[in-house]
Amino acid sequence: MKRIYVLFAVFCLLTLLVPMTGCKKNKNLESEGVSSYVSEESAANEEDTSPLRVLIDLEYGSDVYVRLQDELENYDKEYVRGKWEGISLQAKIEDMGGPSSVEIEIAPIRENERDVYLTSLRTEMMSGGGPDVFVCRGGTGFHEKETNGKISFGEWIESEPLFKFPQQAMKRNMFLALEDYIKKAQFMEWEKLTPVVMDAGKTEKGQFLLPMTYTVATTAFRESDVEHTPSRDMKWEDMLSDGPHMPLAAIAEVELIGNGLAPFADYEHDKLAVSEEEMLRYYGVKLDNRKKYNEESGVPYIGFDLKVMHEYDLSIYDESFNKDDPITLVPLYSRNGGYMATVTSFAGINANTKHPDEAFWVVDYLLGEECQRSILYTFMTTNQAVPTLEGLMTSGKAVSTGFEDDNGKPKGKMPDNLYEQFCAVRDNISFADFATPLDREFQKLYFDLLEPSTKSREDVIHDAYMRMSMELAES
């Protein structure tokens, strides 16, 4: 009988020790800085063995003329013994302790193929499927027309994004809430991601999208001609009466011309937030005073949206500028005061993913410094935008432009004076919103009004207003 009691006691002791050993192992992992992101959703989907599907839709509208697929196959490359050697992005993720089975899907850019692809993908998502991770460009993109495999240089085709209005997609609960995951992030430095820009990916229910790049509409002057301190209070109307140079800055912007009317979308009611009368006044000032404001100012200027460049030499835009001229950047102020940042690309996780922890591991890496300085971001930033991580584009933290140094290291950095101006603009952004097809509509309206027409200005603006209203209502 004693022997039975002893065996029973040993059995109980072993039963207690097993879970204690397991707890100790997890604690050791945490102490080594390894975060497992374990969540209830992941535990529920533990047995799902399908690969993590990552959609990257960045090529359409990119200003980079190499193929993204080729660059991602040699993502982490170095110049070794006279040739480039690298590993794929998937292998890089696995080597760093991320998911071992990642399937990268690159969206096509050519018009017919892209239209079919997006239609199929949206149908799949409506039925509860789709990629686990989205890495997307926003707004309308452009690429050169291709016929029978031959590119027609100079003939441009417009392409639409997967998510025309990301704000609406967030409202429809298409993305996974990320707050709890962000607290455990290993790579992204949340406090160093420009806060007002990151807020664009947030609703009253939390953070759903992570802006990766953004831009701000500004006008560049030589510092010897114009000095300006960015303001959170100045309105677009104020620019028209503020000295000889500010009116010029009020009408100079073309690419993001609608930002002077921001906020122009009322997402709560799916309608435009700006009136037709305000648009008529805004475009009237821009069209009727171009010659007058140029003559009154009398100084050279360049419409200059914040962006990464291979070489920051503004003389390529206007010979009145010298490469080393100190620069002043004047933002395009909005109708209600302050100025807007336009989010040009973002990452998110499908609300229906069966791999939430693995998906966040990838998204976390994409927002970290290493990736934000990599060739992947080149497809989002070159001549178009800047990364959201603060402190980049400086000596020691250059970013990729696609033209790396002899050792394969990034060399995209701003001159000191321009970087100071960039920081001043960045630190005073009032609000941010995603790029949408409305940005293209505002720009197109400007060019339509420049063309001779049998229609009155009022009619042209009315037609555009109704078209934009309908697009927003149907979103």
C-alpha positions in Angstrom: 0.0 0.0 0.0 2.9 2.4 0.8 4.3 1.8 -2.6 1.1 2.8 -4.2 1.0 6.0 -2.2 4.6 6.8 -3.2 3.9 6.2 -6.9 0.8 8.4 -6.7 2.7 11.2 -5.1 5.4 11.1 -7.8 2.8 11.2 -10.5 1.2 14.3 -8.9 4.6 16.0 -8.6 5.4 15.4 -12.3 1.9 16.7 -13.3 2.7 19.9 -11.5 6.2 20.3 -12.9 5.2 19.9 -16.6 3.2 23.2 -16.9 5.8 25.0 -14.8 8.5 24.0 -17.2 6.4 25.2 -20.1 5.9 28.6 -18.4 9.6 28.9 -17.8 10.4 28.3 -21.5 8.0 31.1 -22.6 9.4 33.4 -20.0 12.9 32.8 -21.3 11.8 33.7 -24.8 10.3 37.0 -23.6 13.6 37.8 -21.7 15.5 37.3 -25.0 13.4 39.9 -26.7 11.5 37.4 -28.9 7.8 38.2 -29.1 5.5 35.5 -30.3 2.4 37.7 -30.8 0.3 34.8 -29.5 -3.4 35.7 -29.6 -6.7 34.0 -29.2 -7.3 34.2 -33.0 -4.0 32.5 -33.7 -4.7 29.7 -31.2 -8.1 29.1 -32.8 -6.4 28.8 -36.2 -3.4 26.8 -35.1 -4.0 23.9 -37.4 -4.3 26.0 -40.6 -1.3 25.2 -42.7 -2.0 27.4 -45.7 0.8 29.9 -46.6 0.6 33.5 -45.5 -0.6 35.4 -48.6 0.9 38.9 -48.9 -0.5 41.2 -51.7 1.9 43.9 -52.8 0.2 46.5 -55.1 2.8 49.2 -55.6 4.0 49.1 -59.2 1.1 50.9 -60.8 1.9 54.6 -60.7 5.4 54.0 -59.5 8.3 56.2 -60.8 10.7 53.2 -60.8 11.3 51.4 -64.1 12.6 48.1 -62.8 10.3 45.2 -61.9 9.3 44.8 -58.3 9.3 41.0 -58.7 13.0 41.0 -59.6 14.0 43.3 -56.8 12.1 41.2 -54.2 13.9 38.1 -55.4 17.2 39.9 -54.6 15.8 41.9 -51.7 18.7 41.7 -49.2 21.6 42.0 -51.7 25.2 42.9 -51.3 28.0 43.4 -53.9 30.3 40.4 -53.3 33.3 39.5 -55.5 32.2 41.6 -58.4 28.6 40.7 -58.5 25.3 41.2 -56.7 24.2 38.5 -54.3 21.0 38.5 -52.3 18.1 36.5 -50.9 14.4 36.9 -51.5 12.1 38.9 -49.2 10.4 35.6 -48.1 13.8 34.1 -47.2 14.8 37.3 -45.3 11.5 37.1 -43.3 12.1 33.4 -42.4 15.8 34.1 -41.5 14.7 36.8 -39.1 12.4 34.4 -37.3 9.2 35.3 -39.2 6.7 33.0 -40.8 8.3 30.2 -42.9 5.6 30.0 -45.6 5.0 33.3 -47.2 3.4 33.7 -50.6 4.0 37.1 -52.2 1.5 38.2 -54.8 2.2 41.2 -57.0 -0.7 42.8 -58.6 -0.5 43.4 -62.4 -0.3 46.9 -63.8 -1.4 46.6 -67.4 -5.0 47.8 -67.9 -7.0 44.7 -69.1 -5.1 42.3 -66.9 -5.3 44.6 -63.9 -9.1 45.1 -64.3 -9.8 41.4 -64.4 -7.4 40.8 -61.4 -9.0 43.5 -59.2 -12.5 42.3 -60.0 -11.7 38.7 -59.1 -9.9 39.8 -56.0 -12.7 42.0 -54.7 -15.2 39.1 -55.3 -12.9 36.8 -53.3 -12.7 39.3 -50.5 -16.5 39.7 -50.4 -16.9 36.0 -49.9 -14.6 36.1 -46.8 -11.3 35.3 -48.5 -8.4 37.2 -50.0 -4.8 38.0 -49.0 -3.8 38.0 -45.4 -1.7 41.2 -45.8 -2.3 44.2 -48.0 0.6 46.5 -49.1 -1.1 49.0 -51.3 -0.6 52.3 -53.1 -3.4 54.8 -52.9 -5.0 57.1 -55.5 -4.9 57.0 -59.2 -1.7 55.6 -60.8 -0.3 56.1 -64.3 1.8 53.8 -66.5 2.7 53.9 -70.2 0.4 52.1 -72.6 1.4 48.7 -73.8 0.1 47.2 -77.1 1.0 43.7 -78.2 3.8 43.6 -75.7 5.3 46.9 -76.9 5.3 50.0 -74.6 4.1 53.2 -76.2 6.3 55.7 -74.6 4.5 59.0 -73.9 1.0 57.5 -73.9 -0.2 57.2 -70.4 -3.0 55.0 -69.0 -4.7 55.6 -65.6 -5.1 52.7 -63.2 -7.3 52.6 -60.1 -6.3 51.2 -56.7 -7.6 48.1 -55.0 -9.1 50.3 -52.2 -10.4 53.5 -53.8 -11.4 55.0 -50.5 -9.5 53.3 -47.6 -11.5 55.3 -45.0 -14.6 53.6 -46.3 -13.0 50.2 -46.2 -12.1 50.7 -42.6 -15.7 51.7 -41.8 -16.8 48.4 -43.3 -14.5 46.4 -41.0 -12.4 45.0 -43.8 -9.2 45.2 -41.7 -8.0 43.7 -38.5 -7.7 46.0 -35.5 -4.0 46.4 -34.7 -3.6 48.2 -31.3 -2.9 45.1 -29.2 -0.4 43.9 -31.8 1.4 47.2 -32.0 2.1 47.1 -28.3 4.2 43.9 -28.9 6.0 45.2 -32.1 9.6 44.1 -32.6 10.6 46.2 -35.5 8.4 49.3 -35.9 9.2 52.2 -33.5 5.7 53.5 -33.1 6.7 56.7 -31.3 9.0 57.6 -34.2 6.3 57.2 -36.9 4.9 60.6 -37.7 1.8 60.6 -35.4 -0.6 62.9 -37.4 0.1 60.7 -40.5 -0.5 57.5 -38.7 -3.8 58.8 -37.4 -5.2 58.6 -40.9 -5.3 54.8 -40.4 -7.4 55.1 -37.3 -11.2 55.3 -36.7 -13.1 55.6 -33.5 -12.7 51.9 -33.1 -8.9 51.9 -33.3 -5.9 51.6 -35.6 -6.7 49.5 -38.7 -4.3 50.7 -41.4 -0.6 51.7 -41.1 0.5 54.5 -43.5 3.9 53.7 -45.0 4.5 56.9 -47.0 3.1 60.3 -47.5 3.6 63.7 -49.1 2.7 67.3 -48.5 2.0 69.8 -51.3 4.5 72.7 -51.0 6.1 75.4 -53.1 9.9 75.8 -53.0 11.5 79.2 -53.1 15.1 80.3 -52.6 15.6 81.2 -49.0 17.2 84.5 -50.2 13.9 85.4 -51.8 11.3 84.1 -49.3 11.2 83.1 -45.6 8.3 81.3 -44.1 7.5 79.4 -40.9 4.8 76.7 -41.3 1.6 77.5 -39.5 -1.3 75.4 -38.1 -3.7 78.3 -38.4 -3.1 79.9 -41.8 -5.9 79.4 -44.3 -5.7 79.3 -48.1 -7.6 82.6 -48.3 -4.9 84.1 -45.9 -2.2 83.3 -48.4 -3.8 85.6 -51.0 -3.2 88.7 -48.9 0.1 87.8 -47.2 2.8 89.8 -49.1 3.9 89.4 -52.7 5.0 85.8 -52.6 2.4 83.9 -50.6 -0.3 84.4 -53.3 2.0 82.7 -55.8 2.4 79.7 -53.4 -1.4 79.6 -53.1 -1.8 78.9 -56.9 1.4 77.1 -57.7 0.4 73.5 -56.8 -1.1 71.4 -59.5 -0.6 67.7 -58.7 -2.3 67.9 -55.3 -4.3 71.0 -56.2 -7.4 69.8 -54.2 -5.5 70.0 -50.9 -6.3 73.7 -50.8 -9.9 72.6 -50.5 -9.3 70.0 -47.8 -10.9 68.4 -46.1 -13.0 67.7 -49.2 -14.6 64.3 -48.3 -17.2 63.7 -45.7 -16.8 60.0 -45.2 -19.5 59.8 -42.5 -22.2 60.8 -45.0 -20.4 59.6 -48.2 -20.5 63.0 -49.9 -18.2 65.9 -50.7 -17.4 68.2 -47.8 -16.7 71.2 -50.0 -19.4 73.1 -51.9 -19.6 73.8 -55.6 -19.4 77.5 -54.9 -16.2 77.1 -53.0 -14.7 75.1 -55.9 -15.7 77.9 -58.3 -14.1 80.5 -56.2 -10.9 78.4 -55.7 -10.3 77.6 -59.3 -11.3 81.1 -60.4 -8.5 82.6 -58.3 -6.0 80.1 -59.6 -6.9 80.6 -63.2 -7.4 84.3 -63.3 -4.3 85.4 -61.3 -1.5 83.3 -62.6 0.2 86.1 -64.6 -0.6 88.8 -62.0 0.9 86.8 -59.0 3.9 85.8 -61.0 4.6 89.5 -61.9 4.0 90.7 -58.4 6.3 88.1 -56.8 9.0 88.2 -59.5 11.0 85.3 -57.9 11.5 81.8 -59.2 9.5 79.0 -57.6 8.9 75.3 -58.0 5.9 73.2 -57.1 7.6 70.7 -54.8 5.7 67.9 -53.0 7.7 66.2 -50.3 9.6 63.2 -51.8 12.7 61.1 -52.0 15.0 62.0 -54.9 18.2 60.3 -56.2 19.7 63.8 -56.2 18.2 66.9 -54.7 19.1 69.4 -57.3 16.2 71.8 -58.0 18.0 73.4 -60.9 16.8 70.5 -63.0 13.3 72.0 -62.6 14.3 75.7 -62.9 17.8 77.0 -63.9 17.2 80.0 -61.6 18.0 77.6 -58.7 21.5 76.5 -57.9 22.1 73.0 -56.5 23.3 74.3 -53.2 20.8 77.1 -52.7 19.2 77.2 -49.3 15.5 76.5 -49.8 12.2 77.7 -48.2 9.2 75.4 -48.4 5.7 76.9 -48.2 2.8 74.4 -47.7 -0.5 74.7 -49.6 -2.8 75.7 -46.8 -6.4 74.4 -46.7 -9.7 76.3 -46.7 -10.2 75.6 -43.0 -6.7 76.3 -41.8 -3.5 74.3 -41.5 -2.4 71.9 -44.2 -2.8 68.3 -45.1 -0.5 65.3 -45.6 -1.6 62.9 -48.3 -1.0 59.2 -47.4 0.3 57.6 -50.6 0.7 53.9 -49.5 -0.3 51.8 -46.5 -0.3 48.3 -45.0 -3.2 46.4 -43.4 -4.3 42.9 -42.4 -7.4 41.2 -43.7 -10.1 41.0 -41.0 -10.7 37.4 -42.2 -7.1 36.2 -42.0 -6.5 32.8 -40.4 -2.9 33.9 -39.6 -3.2 37.1 -37.6 0.1 36.8 -35.7 2.1 35.8 -38.7 0.5 38.6 -40.7 1.4 41.2 -38.1 5.0 39.9 -38.0 5.2 40.8 -41.7 3.5 44.2 -41.3 5.7 45.0 -38.3 8.8 44.3 -40.3 7.5 46.5 -43.2 7.2 49.5 -40.9 10.6 49.0 -39.3 13.7 51.0 -40.2 15.4 48.3 -42.2 12.5 47.9 -44.6 11.7 51.7 -44.7 15.3 52.2 -46.0 15.0 49.3 -48.5 14.4 48.9 -52.2 10.8 48.0 -51.5 10.1 51.5 -50.3 11.7 52.9 -53.5 8.6 51.9 -55.4 6.6 54.1 -53.1 8.8 57.1 -52.5 11.1 57.9 -55.4 10.0 61.3 -56.8 6.6 60.8 -55.0 6.7 60.6 -51.2 8.6 60.2 -48.0 8.6 57.3 -45.5 6.7 57.7 -42.2 9.7 56.8 -39.9 11.2 60.1 -38.7 15.0 60.5 -38.8 15.5 58.9 -42.3 17.0 60.6 -45.4 20.0 61.9 -43.3 23.7 61.0 -43.1 23.9 57.5 -41.6 20.2 56.8 -42.4 20.0 57.2 -46.1 17.1 55.5 -47.9 17.1 53.5 -51.1 16.5 55.3 -54.4 17.3 52.4 -56.7 20.8 53.8 -57.2 22.9 52.4 -54.4 26.6 52.9 -53.6 29.3 50.4 -54.6 28.6 48.3 -51.5 24.8 48.2 -52.2 24.0 50.6 -49.4 21.3 53.2 -49.7 22.4 56.8 -50.4 19.2 58.8 -50.6 19.5 61.7 -48.3 18.4 65.4 -48.2 20.8 68.3 -48.0 20.9 69.8 -44.5 19.0 72.9 -45.4 16.3 71.1 -47.2 16.0 68.5 -44.4 15.5 71.3 -41.9 12.7 72.7 -44.0 11.2 69.2 -44.5 11.2 68.7 -40.7 9.5 72.1 -40.2 6.8 71.2 -42.6 6.4 67.7 -41.2 6.2 68.8 -37.6 3.3 71.2 -38.3 1.0 69.0 -40.4 -2.6 69.6 -39.2 -4.3 66.5 -40.5 -3.8 63.6 -43.0 -6.0 61.6 -45.4 -5.4 58.8 -47.9 -4.8 59.5 -51.6 -8.0 58.7 -53.5 -9.3 59.0 -57.0 -10.7 62.5 -56.0 -7.1 63.8 -56.0 -6.9 63.0 -59.7 -10.3 64.5 -60.4 -9.3 67.9 -58.8 -6.1 67.9 -60.9 -8.0 66.9 -64.1 -10.6 69.6 -63.5 -7.8 72.2 -63.5 -6.5 71.1 -66.9 -10.0 70.9 -68.3 -10.6 74.5 -67.3 -7.3 75.5 -69.1 -8.6 74.0 -72.3 -10.9 76.0 -74.7 -14.5 74.8 -74.2 -18.0 75.6 -75.4 -19.1 75.1 -71.8 -18.9 77.9 -69.2 -16.5 77.5 -66.2 -19.5 77.0 -64.0 -20.8 74.1 -66.1 -17.4 72.4 -66.3 -17.0 72.7 -62.5 -20.6 71.5 -62.0 -20.0 68.4 -64.1 -16.8 67.6 -62.2 -18.6 68.2 -58.9 -21.4 65.8 -59.8 -18.9 63.2 -61.0 -16.9 63.3 -57.8 -20.1 63.2 -55.6 -21.3 60.1 -57.4 -17.9 58.4 -57.1 -17.8 59.1 -53.3 -21.5 58.0 -52.9 -20.9 54.7 -54.6 -17.7 53.9 -52.7 
